[in-house]
Amino acid sequence: MLVASVAAQAILAAWRSSLRTLFWKLLLATTLAFCATGTVVHAQNNLGPPSGAILDVGGQAIPHGTAQQYTVTFTATTANTVISFYFRDDPADLLFSDPSVTNTTTGSATNLLQNSTFAAGTYAGGGDSSVPVDWTYANPNNASYGGQVSSGCGALAGSDCWVDGATQAYDSLSQTIATTIGDVYKAIFYLTEDSGQGVFSKLSTDGTAGTGGNGIDVVTYANTGGTATSVPEPGSTPLIGSGVALLVLIRGLGAWRRRGDGDSGGARFEGPDAERPVDDIAPHA
């Protein structure tokens, strides 16, 4: 019996060592392959916009064809105000144009935003090759299909537009303007969209990742802060849990060991938590 027990333990030890070696080799190979390709991991986890918006079109009917005008007012709290527009369109593209900010307290009709027609040229910045001059582009969550300037599609005569299809997260355009503390300002922009969806939604609610989602929204800020919020796709929680459990099991098999002396026997599994893998996003149709 003793000889049989020793033999069994030797076989188990060899099997455990082989599994552990295979696990780490696979992990190393995967990591090296990722680094070699330089692949950018795109957002696929249904990120919402920052908090503190002065206007969120979510819940309103989406205009198609003729652009619709949107208006919001705000009171300046600083001598310089950052005006930002955040965009998301999982299934298709938003066409945003002719933004303006004017001082309603003084009654001035002067648009405080520079290059509001997007027709003054573009530059590369923030990871985007077609950012309108005088504007700053940001895409902190690496959303696929970020915006770019397109000619002749503005709502007003002679203007271009910003075409944006940021998927499963938001990108943005922003500009800093001089403001008078306490004065009231009016922001206006024009918007249309080409997916055929009916209602704006800040998050995808159809349980589909990538361009299959239905998140479509434009959010406006004046000196906003905050960070994007992550909301798992409906039905994704069991998938995440299954993936974690599988990786824990694999790692546990590689670290399977007997309990200490005096124990009646048995074994336990040990392993780390795991992050859900992120796949690249399919292109828009």
LODRENZA-923212 format. One record per atom (N, C-alpha, C): x, y, z; atom name; residue in one letter. Coordinates in steps of 0.05 Angstrom, whole numbers. Layout:
% LODRENZA-923212
- X;Y;Z;name;resn
- X;Y;Z;CA;A
...
//
This chain:
% LODRENZA-923212
- X;Y;Z;name;resn
- 17;-24;0;N;M
- 0;0;0;CA;M
- 17;25;0;C;M
- 39;24;17;N;L
- 57;48;19;CA;L
- 70;53;-8;C;L
- 79;31;-21;N;V
- 93;35;-47;CA;V
- 73;46;-68;C;V
- 48;36;-67;N;A
- 28;46;-86;CA;A
- 22;75;-81;C;A
- 21;83;-55;N;S
- 16;111;-49;CA;S
- 38;130;-58;C;S
- 63;121;-54;N;V
- 86;137;-63;CA;V
- 86;140;-93;C;V
- 80;118;-107;N;A
- 79;119;-136;CA;A
- 58;138;-146;C;A
- 34;137;-133;N;A
- 12;154;-141;CA;A
- 19;184;-137;C;A
- 33;189;-115;N;Q
- 41;217;-110;CA;Q
- 61;226;-130;C;Q
- 79;209;-138;N;A
- 100;216;-158;CA;A
- 87;222;-185;C;A
- 67;206;-192;N;I
- 53;210;-218;CA;I
- 38;237;-217;C;I
- 24;242;-194;N;L
- 9;267;-190;CA;L
- 27;291;-192;C;L
- 51;289;-179;N;A
- 70;311;-179;CA;A
- 80;317;-207;C;A
- 85;296;-223;N;A
- 95;300;-251;CA;A
- 73;313;-268;C;A
- 48;303;-264;N;W
- 25;314;-279;CA;W
- 20;343;-272;C;W
- 23;350;-246;N;R
- 19;377;-237;CA;R
- 40;396;-249;C;R
- 65;387;-249;N;S
- 87;403;-260;CA;S
- 84;408;-290;C;S
- 74;387;-304;N;S
- 71;390;-333;CA;S
- 48;410;-339;C;S
- 26;409;-324;N;L
- 4;427;-329;CA;L
- 13;456;-323;C;L
- 27;460;-301;N;R
- 36;487;-294;CA;R
- 54;498;-315;C;R
- 73;482;-325;N;T
- 91;491;-346;CA;T
- 76;499;-371;C;T
- 56;482;-379;N;L
- 40;488;-403;CA;L
- 25;514;-400;C;L
- 13;518;-376;N;F
- -2;543;-371;CA;F
- 15;568;-375;C;F
- 39;568;-363;N;W
- 56;592;-365;CA;W
- 67;596;-393;C;W
- 72;574;-407;N;K
- 81;577;-435;CA;K
- 60;589;-452;C;K
- 35;580;-449;N;L
- 13;592;-465;CA;L
- 9;621;-458;C;L
- 11;628;-432;N;L
- 7;656;-424;CA;L
- 29;673;-435;C;L
- 54;663;-435;N;L
- 76;679;-446;CA;L
- 74;682;-476;C;L
- 66;661;-490;N;A
- 63;663;-519;CA;A
- 41;683;-527;C;A
- 19;683;-512;N;T
- -3;701;-518;CA;T
- 6;730;-513;C;T
- 21;735;-491;N;T
- 30;762;-485;CA;T
- 50;772;-507;C;T
- 68;755;-515;N;L
- 88;763;-535;CA;L
- 74;768;-562;C;L
- 54;752;-569;N;A
- 40;757;-594;CA;A
- 25;783;-594;C;A
- 13;790;-571;N;F
- -1;816;-569;CA;F
- 19;839;-572;C;F
- 42;837;-558;N;C
- 62;859;-560;CA;C
- 73;862;-588;C;C
- 76;839;-602;N;A
- 88;840;-628;CA;A
- 70;853;-648;C;A
- 44;849;-646;N;T
- 25;860;-665;CA;T
- 19;889;-659;C;T
- 23;898;-634;N;G
- 17;926;-626;CA;G
- -13;932;-628;C;G
- -30;911;-624;N;T
- -59;915;-627;CA;T
- -70;934;-606;C;T
- -87;953;-614;N;V
- -101;970;-596;CA;V
- -126;957;-586;C;V
- -130;955;-560;N;V
- -154;944;-549;CA;V
- -176;965;-549;C;V
- -196;960;-565;N;H
- -218;979;-568;CA;H
- -239;975;-546;C;H
- -253;997;-540;N;A
- -274;996;-519;CA;A
- -296;977;-528;C;A
- -303;959;-511;N;Q
- -326;941;-517;CA;Q
- -343;937;-492;C;Q
- -340;954;-473;N;N
- -354;949;-448;CA;N
- -375;970;-441;C;N
- -387;982;-461;N;N
- -411;999;-458;CA;N
- -407;1022;-438;C;N
- -388;1040;-445;N;L
- -381;1062;-427;CA;L
- -400;1085;-431;C;L
- -409;1096;-408;N;G
- -426;1120;-409;CA;G
- -409;1145;-410;C;G
- -422;1168;-413;N;P
- -407;1194;-414;CA;P
- -400;1203;-386;C;P
- -383;1223;-383;N;P
- -377;1235;-357;CA;P
- -402;1248;-345;C;P
- -402;1252;-319;N;S
- -424;1266;-306;CA;S
- -422;1296;-310;C;S
- -442;1311;-302;N;G
- -441;1340;-303;CA;G
- -450;1353;-329;C;G
- -465;1339;-346;N;A
- -473;1350;-371;CA;A
- -493;1373;-368;C;A
- -492;1392;-386;N;I
- -513;1413;-387;CA;I
- -535;1406;-407;C;I
- -529;1387;-425;N;L
- -549;1377;-443;CA;L
- -542;1348;-452;C;L
- -561;1330;-449;N;D
- -558;1303;-459;CA;D
- -583;1297;-475;C;D
- -579;1290;-501;N;V
- -603;1286;-518;CA;V
- -615;1258;-514;C;V
- -603;1242;-496;N;G
- -613;1215;-491;CA;G
- -643;1216;-484;C;G
- -658;1197;-496;N;G
- -686;1195;-491;CA;G
- -703;1210;-512;C;G
- -690;1228;-527;N;Q
- -705;1243;-548;CA;Q
- -705;1227;-574;C;Q
- -723;1235;-592;N;A
- -724;1222;-618;CA;A
- -700;1230;-635;C;A
- -689;1211;-649;N;I
- -665;1215;-666;CA;I
- -674;1227;-693;C;I
- -663;1250;-701;N;P
- -669;1262;-727;CA;P
- -654;1248;-749;C;P
- -668;1243;-771;N;H
- -655;1231;-795;CA;H
- -661;1249;-819;C;H
- -641;1252;-836;N;G
- -645;1269;-859;CA;G
- -639;1298;-852;C;G
- -660;1314;-848;N;T
- -656;1343;-842;CA;T
- -645;1346;-813;C;T
- -624;1361;-810;N;A
- -612;1365;-783;CA;A
- -631;1381;-765;C;A
- -630;1374;-740;N;Q
- -646;1387;-720;CA;Q
- -629;1405;-702;C;Q
- -639;1428;-694;N;Q
- -625;1446;-677;CA;Q
- -630;1439;-647;C;Q
- -608;1440;-632;N;Y
- -610;1435;-603;CA;Y
- -598;1460;-589;C;Y
- -611;1468;-567;N;T
- -604;1492;-552;CA;T
- -603;1487;-522;C;T
- -584;1498;-509;N;V
- -582;1497;-480;CA;V
- -569;1522;-469;C;V
- -576;1531;-445;N;T
- -563;1554;-433;CA;T
- -549;1546;-408;C;T
- -528;1561;-400;N;F
- -514;1556;-376;CA;F
- -503;1582;-365;C;F
- -497;1583;-339;N;T
- -486;1606;-326;CA;T
- -456;1602;-322;C;T
- -439;1620;-331;N;A
- -410;1617;-328;CA;A
- -402;1619;-299;C;A
- -385;1601;-291;N;T
- -374;1601;-263;CA;T
- -344;1607;-262;C;T
- -331;1609;-286;N;T
- -303;1615;-287;CA;T
- -298;1634;-310;C;T
- -274;1646;-310;N;A
- -267;1665;-331;CA;A
- -261;1652;-357;C;A
- -255;1626;-356;N;N
- -250;1610;-381;CA;N
- -266;1585;-378;C;N
- -283;1579;-398;N;T
- -301;1556;-397;CA;T
- -294;1537;-420;C;T
- -291;1512;-413;N;V
- -286;1491;-433;CA;V
- -313;1480;-443;C;V
- -318;1485;-468;N;I
- -343;1474;-481;CA;I
- -335;1448;-494;C;I
- -350;1426;-486;N;S
- -344;1400;-497;CA;S
- -369;1386;-507;C;S
- -365;1372;-529;N;F
- -386;1355;-541;CA;F
- -376;1326;-542;C;F
- -391;1309;-530;N;Y
- -384;1280;-529;CA;Y
- -403;1265;-548;C;Y
- -391;1245;-562;N;F
- -406;1231;-583;CA;F
- -404;1201;-580;C;F
- -426;1188;-587;N;R
- -426;1159;-588;CA;R
- -448;1150;-609;C;R
- -440;1131;-626;N;D
- -460;1120;-645;CA;D
- -451;1091;-651;C;D
- -461;1072;-637;N;D
- -453;1044;-642;CA;D
- -458;1034;-670;C;D
- -483;1037;-680;N;P
- -490;1024;-706;CA;P
- -483;1040;-731;C;P
- -480;1066;-729;N;A
- -476;1082;-753;CA;A
- -460;1108;-747;C;A
- -470;1131;-756;N;D
- -455;1156;-753;CA;D
- -473;1180;-746;C;D
- -463;1197;-729;N;L
- -475;1223;-723;CA;L
- -463;1244;-742;C;L
- -479;1263;-751;N;L
- -470;1285;-767;CA;L
- -475;1311;-750;C;L
- -454;1322;-739;N;F
- -456;1344;-720;CA;F
- -444;1369;-734;C;F
- -458;1392;-731;N;S
- -448;1416;-745;CA;S
- -456;1442;-732;C;S
- -442;1463;-740;N;D
- -449;1491;-734;CA;D
- -454;1497;-704;C;D
- -436;1487;-686;N;P
- -439;1494;-658;CA;P
- -434;1524;-653;C;P
- -447;1536;-634;N;S
- -443;1564;-627;CA;S
- -448;1568;-598;C;S
- -434;1588;-586;N;V
- -439;1597;-559;CA;V
- -440;1627;-559;C;V
- -462;1639;-549;N;T
- -465;1668;-549;CA;T
- -473;1677;-520;C;T
- -467;1702;-514;N;N
- -473;1713;-488;CA;N
- -501;1726;-488;C;N
- -520;1713;-475;N;T
- -547;1724;-475;CA;T
- -551;1747;-455;C;T
- -533;1749;-436;N;T
- -534;1770;-416;CA;T
- -529;1797;-429;C;T
- -509;1798;-447;N;T
- -502;1823;-460;CA;T
- -517;1826;-486;C;T
- -529;1804;-496;N;G
- -544;1805;-521;CA;G
- -526;1804;-545;C;G
- -500;1797;-542;N;S
- -482;1796;-564;CA;S
- -488;1772;-582;C;S
- -487;1776;-608;N;A
- -491;1754;-627;CA;A
- -465;1741;-636;C;A
- -443;1749;-624;N;T
- -417;1738;-632;CA;T
- -414;1710;-622;C;T
- -407;1692;-641;N;N
- -402;1664;-634;CA;N
- -374;1662;-621;C;N
- -373;1653;-597;N;L
- -347;1652;-582;CA;L
- -331;1627;-590;C;L
- -342;1609;-605;N;L
- -327;1585;-614;CA;L
- -313;1591;-640;C;L
- -288;1584;-642;N;Q
- -273;1588;-666;CA;Q
- -277;1564;-685;C;Q
- -276;1569;-711;N;N
- -279;1549;-732;CA;N
- -304;1532;-726;C;N
- -327;1545;-722;N;S
- -352;1531;-717;CA;S
- -363;1517;-741;C;S
- -353;1524;-765;N;T
- -362;1511;-789;CA;T
- -346;1487;-796;C;T
- -323;1482;-782;N;F
- -305;1460;-787;CA;F
- -292;1461;-814;C;F
- -293;1485;-826;N;A
- -283;1488;-854;CA;A
- -256;1501;-856;C;A
- -243;1506;-833;N;A
- -217;1521;-833;CA;A
- -193;1502;-834;C;A
- -198;1477;-839;N;G
- -176;1458;-841;CA;G
- -175;1438;-818;C;G
- -158;1418;-820;N;T
- -156;1398;-800;CA;T
- -127;1393;-793;C;T
- -123;1378;-771;N;Y
- -96;1370;-763;CA;Y
- -98;1343;-749;C;Y
- -76;1330;-745;N;A
- -75;1304;-731;CA;A
- -70;1308;-701;C;A
- -87;1297;-685;N;G
- -83;1300;-656;CA;G
- -101;1281;-640;C;G
- -92;1273;-616;N;G
- -108;1256;-599;CA;G
- -114;1229;-611;C;G
- -97;1220;-630;N;G
- -101;1195;-643;CA;G
- -120;1196;-666;C;G
- -128;1220;-675;N;D
- -146;1224;-697;CA;D
- -131;1240;-719;C;D
- -135;1232;-744;N;S
- -120;1245;-766;CA;S
- -135;1268;-778;C;S
- -160;1274;-769;N;S
- -177;1295;-781;CA;S
- -192;1311;-760;C;S
- -176;1325;-743;N;V
- -188;1341;-722;CA;V
- -191;1370;-733;C;V
- -214;1382;-729;N;P
- -217;1410;-739;CA;P
- -199;1429;-725;C;P
- -187;1447;-739;N;V
- -170;1468;-728;CA;V
- -185;1483;-706;C;V
- -171;1491;-685;N;D
- -182;1505;-662;CA;D
- -197;1488;-642;C;D
- -200;1462;-648;N;W
- -213;1443;-630;CA;W
- -194;1423;-620;C;W
- -200;1411;-597;N;T
- -184;1390;-585;CA;T
- -200;1364;-585;C;T
- -187;1343;-595;N;Y
- -201;1317;-596;CA;Y
- -191;1299;-574;C;Y
- -209;1283;-563;N;A
- -201;1263;-542;CA;A
- -217;1237;-546;C;A
- -203;1215;-542;N;N
- -216;1188;-544;CA;N
- -203;1171;-523;C;N
- -207;1177;-497;N;P
- -193;1164;-476;CA;P
- -198;1134;-473;C;P
- -220;1124;-484;N;N
- -226;1095;-481;CA;N
- -221;1080;-507;C;N
- -207;1093;-526;N;N
- -200;1080;-552;CA;N
- -225;1068;-566;C;N
- -246;1084;-567;N;A
- -270;1076;-582;CA;A
- -263;1074;-611;C;A
- -272;1053;-624;N;S
- -269;1050;-653;CA;S
- -286;1070;-667;C;S
- -278;1077;-692;N;Y
- -294;1094;-710;CA;Y
- -299;1122;-698;C;Y
- -277;1134;-688;N;G
- -279;1161;-678;CA;G
- -285;1180;-700;C;G
- -291;1206;-693;N;G
- -300;1225;-712;CA;G
- -279;1236;-731;C;G
- -289;1249;-752;N;Q
- -272;1263;-771;CA;Q
- -288;1284;-786;C;Q
- -274;1304;-796;N;V
- -288;1325;-811;CA;V
- -295;1315;-839;C;V
- -319;1321;-848;N;S
- -329;1315;-875;CA;S
- -339;1340;-888;C;S
- -334;1344;-913;N;S
- -340;1369;-926;CA;S
- -369;1370;-937;C;S
- -381;1394;-935;N;G
- -406;1399;-948;CA;G
- -431;1387;-935;C;G
- -428;1377;-910;N;C
- -451;1364;-897;CA;C
- -462;1379;-873;C;C
- -453;1404;-870;N;G
- -463;1421;-848;CA;G
- -492;1429;-852;C;G
- -506;1435;-830;N;A
- -534;1443;-832;CA;A
- -537;1471;-844;C;A
- -518;1489;-840;N;L
- -519;1516;-850;CA;L
- -502;1518;-875;C;L
- -509;1537;-892;N;A
- -495;1540;-918;CA;A
- -466;1544;-914;C;A
- -450;1530;-929;N;G
- -421;1533;-930;CA;G
- -406;1519;-907;C;G
- -419;1504;-891;N;S
- -405;1491;-868;CA;S
- -401;1461;-873;C;S
- -379;1451;-861;N;D
- -374;1423;-861;CA;D
- -387;1411;-836;C;D
- -383;1385;-832;N;C
- -394;1372;-808;CA;C
- -374;1353;-796;C;C
- -379;1345;-771;N;W
- -363;1326;-756;CA;W
- -379;1299;-757;C;W
- -368;1279;-770;N;V
- -381;1253;-773;CA;V
- -368;1234;-752;C;V
- -385;1224;-734;N;D
- -374;1209;-712;CA;D
- -389;1183;-708;C;D
- -375;1160;-706;N;G
- -387;1134;-701;CA;G
- -374;1120;-678;C;G
- -364;1135;-658;N;A
- -351;1123;-635;CA;A
- -368;1100;-623;C;A
- -356;1077;-620;N;T
- -370;1052;-614;CA;T
- -365;1043;-586;C;T
- -387;1039;-571;N;Q
- -386;1028;-543;CA;Q
- -372;1046;-523;C;Q
- -366;1071;-531;N;A
- -354;1091;-513;CA;A
- -356;1118;-528;C;A
- -347;1139;-514;N;Y
- -350;1166;-525;CA;Y
- -322;1177;-532;C;Y
- -322;1192;-554;N;D
- -300;1210;-560;CA;D
- -310;1239;-558;C;D
- -293;1259;-561;N;S
- -303;1286;-557;CA;S
- -288;1307;-572;C;S
- -301;1330;-576;N;L
- -288;1354;-586;CA;L
- -292;1376;-565;C;L
- -272;1392;-560;N;S
- -274;1413;-539;CA;S
- -259;1438;-548;C;S
- -267;1460;-535;N;Q
- -254;1486;-541;CA;Q
- -258;1504;-516;C;Q
- -237;1519;-509;N;T
- -239;1537;-486;CA;T
- -246;1565;-496;C;T
- -266;1577;-483;N;I
- -274;1604;-490;CA;I
- -273;1622;-466;C;I
- -269;1649;-470;N;A
- -269;1668;-449;CA;A
- -298;1674;-441;C;A
- -304;1673;-415;N;T
- -331;1679;-405;CA;T
- -331;1698;-382;C;T
- -353;1711;-376;N;T
- -355;1729;-353;CA;T
- -371;1714;-331;C;T
- -360;1712;-308;N;I
- -373;1697;-286;CA;I
- -400;1710;-280;C;I
- -420;1693;-279;N;G
- -447;1703;-274;CA;G
- -464;1708;-298;C;G
- -451;1712;-321;N;D
- -467;1716;-346;CA;D
- -479;1690;-356;C;D
- -501;1692;-370;N;V
- -515;1669;-381;CA;V
- -507;1666;-411;C;V
- -501;1642;-419;N;Y
- -493;1636;-446;CA;Y
- -511;1615;-459;C;Y
- -514;1617;-485;N;K
- -531;1598;-500;CA;K
- -513;1583;-519;C;K
- -515;1556;-517;N;A
- -501;1538;-536;CA;A
- -521;1526;-555;C;A
- -514;1526;-581;N;I
- -531;1515;-602;CA;I
- -514;1496;-619;C;I
- -526;1474;-629;N;F
- -513;1458;-650;CA;F
- -535;1444;-666;C;F
- -526;1433;-689;N;Y
- -545;1419;-707;CA;Y
- -536;1390;-709;C;Y
- -556;1372;-711;N;L
- -549;1344;-711;CA;L
- -569;1327;-727;C;L
- -558;1308;-741;N;T
- -574;1287;-754;CA;T
- -559;1261;-752;C;T
- -571;1238;-759;N;E
- -559;1212;-755;CA;E
- -569;1193;-776;C;E
- -553;1172;-783;N;D
- -560;1156;-807;CA;D
- -565;1126;-801;C;D
- -573;1119;-777;N;S
- -576;1090;-771;CA;S
- -605;1081;-775;C;S
- -624;1099;-773;N;G
- -652;1090;-773;CA;G
- -663;1083;-746;C;G
- -647;1084;-725;N;Q
- -656;1079;-698;CA;Q
- -675;1102;-689;C;Q
- -692;1096;-669;N;G
- -713;1115;-662;CA;G
- -707;1135;-640;C;G
- -692;1126;-620;N;V
- -688;1143;-596;CA;V
- -659;1143;-587;C;V
- -649;1166;-579;N;F
- -622;1168;-569;CA;F
- -620;1153;-542;C;F
- -598;1140;-538;N;S
- -593;1126;-513;CA;S
- -563;1128;-506;C;S
- -557;1136;-481;N;K
- -529;1140;-474;CA;K
- -514;1114;-471;C;K
- -528;1092;-467;N;L
- -516;1066;-464;CA;L
- -531;1046;-483;C;L
- -517;1025;-491;N;S
- -530;1004;-507;CA;S
- -547;987;-489;C;S
- -571;981;-498;N;T
- -590;966;-482;CA;T
- -599;940;-495;C;T
- -586;933;-518;N;D
- -596;909;-532;CA;D
- -579;884;-527;C;D
- -559;887;-509;N;G
- -543;863;-502;CA;G
- -523;855;-523;C;G
- -518;872;-542;N;T
- -499;865;-564;CA;T
- -475;883;-563;C;T
- -451;871;-566;N;A
- -426;886;-565;CA;A
- -420;899;-592;C;A
- -399;916;-592;N;G
- -389;928;-617;CA;G
- -410;944;-632;C;G
- -410;942;-658;N;T
- -428;958;-674;CA;T
- -457;947;-674;C;T
- -461;925;-661;N;G
- -488;914;-658;CA;G
- -503;928;-636;C;G
- -489;945;-620;N;G
- -503;959;-598;CA;G
- -521;981;-609;C;G
- -538;992;-591;N;N
- -556;1013;-599;CA;N
- -551;1039;-583;C;N
- -528;1042;-572;N;G
- -521;1067;-558;CA;G
- -515;1089;-578;C;G
- -531;1111;-577;N;I
- -528;1134;-595;CA;I
- -534;1159;-578;C;I
- -515;1178;-577;N;D
- -519;1200;-559;CA;D
- -500;1223;-566;C;D
- -508;1247;-559;N;V
- -490;1271;-559;CA;V
- -495;1285;-532;C;V
- -473;1291;-518;N;V
- -475;1303;-492;CA;V
- -457;1328;-491;C;V
- -468;1350;-480;N;T
- -455;1376;-480;CA;T
- -447;1383;-451;C;T
- -423;1395;-449;N;Y
- -413;1403;-423;CA;Y
- -402;1431;-424;C;Y
- -402;1444;-400;N;A
- -389;1470;-396;CA;A
- -372;1467;-371;C;A
- -346;1463;-374;N;N
- -329;1458;-351;CA;N
- -337;1433;-335;C;N
- -337;1410;-349;N;T
- -345;1386;-336;CA;T
- -321;1372;-324;C;T
- -327;1354;-305;N;G
- -306;1336;-295;CA;G
- -317;1307;-296;C;G
- -306;1290;-280;N;G
- -316;1263;-279;CA;G
- -303;1244;-299;C;G
- -309;1219;-296;N;T
- -298;1198;-313;CA;T
- -320;1181;-324;C;T
- -314;1166;-346;N;A
- -334;1149;-358;CA;A
- -341;1126;-339;C;A
- -366;1118;-340;N;T
- -376;1096;-323;CA;T
- -380;1071;-339;C;T
- -372;1049;-329;N;S
- -374;1023;-343;CA;S
- -399;1008;-335;C;S
- -415;1000;-354;N;V
- -439;984;-349;CA;V
- -438;959;-366;C;V
- -436;935;-354;N;P
- -435;910;-370;CA;P
- -460;908;-387;C;P
- -455;895;-411;N;E
- -478;890;-428;CA;E
- -497;871;-414;C;E
- -524;874;-418;N;P
- -543;855;-406;CA;P
- -536;827;-414;C;P
- -536;809;-394;N;G
- -530;781;-399;CA;G
- -501;774;-400;C;G
- -483;794;-396;N;S
- -454;789;-398;CA;S
- -443;779;-372;C;S
- -456;784;-349;N;T
- -445;777;-324;CA;T
- -440;747;-321;C;T
- -459;729;-330;N;P
- -453;700;-328;CA;P
- -429;693;-345;C;P
- -426;706;-368;N;L
- -403;700;-386;CA;L
- -377;707;-372;C;L
- -376;731;-359;N;I
- -352;740;-345;CA;I
- -346;720;-323;C;I
- -367;712;-308;N;G
- -363;693;-285;CA;G
- -352;667;-295;C;G
- -363;657;-318;N;S
- -354;631;-328;CA;S
- -325;633;-337;C;S
- -317;655;-349;N;G
- -289;658;-358;CA;G
- -270;658;-334;C;G
- -278;673;-313;N;V
- -261;674;-289;CA;V
- -259;646;-277;C;V
- -282;632;-275;N;A
- -282;606;-262;CA;A
- -264;587;-278;C;A
- -264;588;-305;N;L
- -248;570;-321;CA;L
- -219;575;-317;C;L
- -211;601;-316;N;L
- -183;608;-313;CA;L
- -173;599;-285;C;L
- -190;604;-265;N;V
- -184;595;-238;CA;V
- -180;565;-237;C;V
- -197;550;-250;N;L
- -194;521;-251;CA;L
- -168;512;-264;C;L
- -161;525;-287;N;I
- -137;517;-300;CA;I
- -112;523;-283;C;I
- -112;547;-271;N;R
- -90;555;-254;CA;R
- -89;537;-229;C;R
- -113;530;-219;N;G
- -115;513;-196;CA;G
- -104;485;-200;C;G
- -109;475;-224;N;L
- -99;448;-231;CA;L
- -69;448;-230;C;L
- -57;471;-238;N;G
- -28;473;-238;CA;G
- -16;476;-210;C;G
- -33;482;-191;N;A
- -23;487;-164;CA;A
- -37;468;-144;C;A
- -47;446;-154;N;W
- -62;427;-137;CA;W
- -42;414;-118;C;W
- -48;415;-92;N;R
- -30;403;-73;CA;R
- -46;390;-50;C;R
- -32;372;-37;N;R
- -45;358;-15;CA;R
- -45;377;10;C;R
- -64;373;27;N;R
- -65;388;52;CA;R
- -42;377;71;C;R
- -38;391;93;N;G
- -17;384;112;CA;G
- -21;358;126;C;G
- -1;350;141;N;D
- -2;325;156;CA;D
- -25;325;175;C;D
- -36;302;180;N;G
- -58;300;199;CA;G
- -85;305;187;C;G
- -86;315;162;N;D
- -111;319;148;CA;D
- -121;292;138;C;D
- -147;290;136;N;S
- -159;265;127;CA;S
- -155;260;97;C;S
- -145;280;84;N;G
- -140;277;55;CA;G
- -156;298;39;C;G
- -156;295;13;N;G
- -170;314;-4;CA;G
- -150;334;-16;C;G
- -161;352;-32;N;A
- -145;372;-45;CA;A
- -160;398;-48;C;A
- -147;421;-54;N;R
- -160;446;-58;CA;R
- -149;460;-82;C;R
- -165;476;-95;N;F
- -156;491;-119;CA;F
- -150;520;-111;C;F
- -128;531;-122;N;E
- -121;558;-117;CA;E
- -116;572;-144;C;E
- -125;596;-147;N;G
- -120;610;-172;CA;G
- -129;639;-171;C;G
- -118;657;-188;N;P
- -124;685;-188;CA;P
- -150;691;-202;C;P
- -161;715;-197;N;D
- -183;725;-213;CA;D
- -173;731;-241;C;D
- -190;734;-261;N;A
- -181;740;-288;CA;A
- -198;761;-300;C;A
- -186;777;-318;N;E
- -201;797;-333;CA;E
- -214;784;-357;C;E
- -238;794;-364;N;R
- -251;784;-387;CA;R
- -236;792;-412;C;R
- -231;774;-431;N;P
- -217;781;-456;CA;P
- -233;800;-473;C;P
- -219;818;-487;N;V
- -232;837;-504;CA;V
- -226;832;-533;C;V
- -246;828;-549;N;D
- -242;823;-578;CA;D
- -243;849;-593;C;D
- -231;850;-616;N;D
- -232;873;-633;CA;D
- -261;877;-643;C;D
- -267;900;-652;N;I
- -294;907;-660;CA;I
- -297;905;-690;C;I
- -318;894;-699;N;A
- -324;891;-728;CA;A
- -329;919;-739;C;A
- -322;924;-765;N;P
- -326;951;-777;CA;P
- -356;956;-781;C;P
- -362;982;-783;N;H
- -389;990;-790;CA;H
- -396;980;-818;C;H
- -421;975;-821;N;A
- -430;965;-848;CA;A
- -428;988;-868;C;A
//
